[in-house]
Amino acid sequence: MKAMEQRYKRYVEKARTVIKTLDPKQQQPSGLSPEVQALKNQLSEKERKIQHLENDYEKSKSRHDQEEKLIISAWYNMGMALHQKVTSERTSGGGVAQSFLAQQRQSTNARRGLSPRLQPR
């Protein structure tokens, strides 16, 4: 009985060693060569750098979009202010608001050499 038990234990131990050699997941990280461990460390460092750069890119992209929106709104506001200024100058420019026909009559009379008071009616 003891002999069978010892034989069984040897078979089980031999099966364990075969499983450990065949299954790479069972191997301990300390069993890795230093070159492989160094490469793994480099890879993880590069992945962290890539993640950091991607975050920086997203931040700069959102900042650029915000700056672009601010420039567009400032340009629009400047254009509207200029438009209002020109409009107010036109309406209060000569003191008398003239219609299109009144302007045409005035330019025609100026070409003919008539003074505005001697206009034919």
Secondary structure in CASP SS format (residue, H / E / C, confidence):
PFRMAT SS
TARGET T0000
AUTHOR 0000-0000-0000
METHOD secondary structure of the structure
MODEL  1
M C 1.00
K H 1.00
A H 1.00
M H 1.00
E H 1.00
Q H 1.00
R H 1.00
Y H 1.00
K H 1.00
R H 1.00
Y H 1.00
V H 1.00
E H 1.00
K H 1.00
A H 1.00
R H 1.00
T H 1.00
V H 1.00
I H 1.00
K H 1.00
T H 1.00
L H 1.00
D C 1.00
P H 1.00
K H 1.00
Q H 1.00
Q C 1.00
Q C 1.00
P H 1.00
S H 1.00
G H 1.00
L C 1.00
S C 1.00
P H 1.00
E H 1.00
V H 1.00
Q H 1.00
A H 1.00
L H 1.00
K H 1.00
N H 1.00
Q H 1.00
L H 1.00
S H 1.00
E H 1.00
K H 1.00
E H 1.00
R H 1.00
K H 1.00
I H 1.00
Q H 1.00
H H 1.00
L H 1.00
E H 1.00
N H 1.00
D H 1.00
Y H 1.00
E H 1.00
K H 1.00
S H 1.00
K H 1.00
S H 1.00
R H 1.00
H H 1.00
D H 1.00
Q H 1.00
E H 1.00
E H 1.00
K H 1.00
L H 1.00
I H 1.00
I H 1.00
S H 1.00
A H 1.00
W H 1.00
Y H 1.00
N H 1.00
M H 1.00
G H 1.00
M H 1.00
A H 1.00
L H 1.00
H H 1.00
Q H 1.00
K H 1.00
V H 1.00
T H 1.00
S H 1.00
E H 1.00
R H 1.00
T H 1.00
S H 1.00
G C 1.00
G C 1.00
G C 1.00
V C 1.00
A C 1.00
Q C 1.00
S C 1.00
F H 1.00
L H 1.00
A H 1.00
Q H 1.00
Q H 1.00
R H 1.00
Q H 1.00
S H 1.00
T H 1.00
N H 1.00
A H 1.00
R H 1.00
R H 1.00
G C 1.00
L C 1.00
S C 1.00
P H 1.00
R H 1.00
L H 1.00
Q C 1.00
P C 1.00
R C 1.00
END
